Amino acid sequence: VAREHRAPAGYDWGLPQRRLGAWGEALGFQVVDPLPTMRERHEALVAAGTPEGGALYTPFDSHWNARGNALAGELLAGAPALKSLKGLQDNE
């Protein structure tokens, strides 16, 4: 954002997620976007007094920490497409 001389408040942080999701859906893929749930859970943890770095992200970074990775895994495991694949594996 700074390199492009843009104000962080004016930057659309969700645009990459929306573009990637639309692209995947246009190609016929089931898109699982963990970002809305990740944001909600992160804000709830911070509001509950969890230190910022202990919520879902690595401190001073946008990458998930262990808790964030676990939540992303739960969200992906709950996707209908993955559940149908599990059913195939169970029948082998």
C-alpha positions in Angstrom: 0.0 0.0 0.0 2.8 2.4 0.9 4.7 1.6 -2.2 1.7 2.5 -4.3 1.3 5.7 -2.3 -2.2 4.7 -1.2 -3.8 5.4 2.2 -4.5 2.1 4.0 -8.0 3.3 4.9 -8.8 3.6 1.2 -7.4 0.3 0.2 -9.9 -2.5 -0.6 -8.4 -5.4 1.4 -11.1 -7.8 0.3 -10.7 -7.3 -3.4 -8.1 -10.1 -3.9 -10.4 -12.5 -2.1 -13.4 -11.6 -4.2 -11.5 -11.7 -7.5 -9.9 -15.1 -6.7 -13.3 -16.5 -5.5 -15.1 -15.3 -8.6 -12.4 -16.7 -10.8 -12.6 -20.1 -9.1 -16.4 -20.2 -9.2 -16.3 -19.3 -12.9 -14.1 -22.3 -13.5 -16.5 -24.5 -11.6 -14.6 -24.9 -8.4 -16.1 -24.9 -5.0 -14.6 -21.8 -3.3 -14.0 -21.8 0.4 -13.1 -18.3 1.6 -12.0 -18.5 5.2 -11.3 -14.8 5.5 -14.8 -13.6 6.9 -14.7 -16.2 9.6 -11.0 -15.6 10.3 -11.7 -11.9 10.7 -14.7 -12.5 13.0 -12.8 -15.0 15.2 -9.7 -12.8 15.3 -11.6 -9.7 16.4 -13.5 -11.8 19.0 -10.2 -13.1 20.4 -8.7 -9.6 20.6 -11.8 -8.2 22.1 -11.7 -11.0 24.8 -8.2 -9.8 25.8 -6.1 -12.3 23.8 -2.9 -10.5 23.0 -2.9 -9.4 19.3 -0.2 -11.9 18.3 -1.9 -14.7 20.1 -5.2 -14.4 18.2 -4.9 -16.0 14.7 -2.0 -14.2 13.0 1.7 -14.0 13.5 2.6 -10.7 15.2 3.3 -7.9 12.7 2.5 -10.2 9.8 -0.6 -11.3 7.9 0.3 -15.0 8.0 -1.7 -17.4 10.2 -0.2 -18.7 13.4 -0.9 -22.2 14.7 -4.4 -21.2 15.9 -5.1 -19.6 12.6 -4.0 -22.6 10.6 -6.1 -24.9 12.8 -9.2 -22.7 12.2 -8.5 -22.7 8.4 -8.2 -26.5 8.5 -11.6 -26.8 10.3 -13.2 -24.5 7.7 -11.8 -26.4 4.8 -12.6 -29.8 6.3 -16.3 -28.7 6.5 -16.5 -27.9 2.8 -19.0 -30.0 1.0 -16.5 -30.9 -1.7 -14.1 -32.3 0.8 -16.8 -34.2 2.6 -17.8 -35.9 -0.6 -14.2 -36.9 -1.2 -14.0 -38.4 2.3 -17.1 -40.4 1.5 -15.2 -41.9 -1.5 -12.2 -42.8 0.6 -14.4 -44.5 3.1 -15.9 -46.7 0.4 -12.5 -47.9 -0.9 
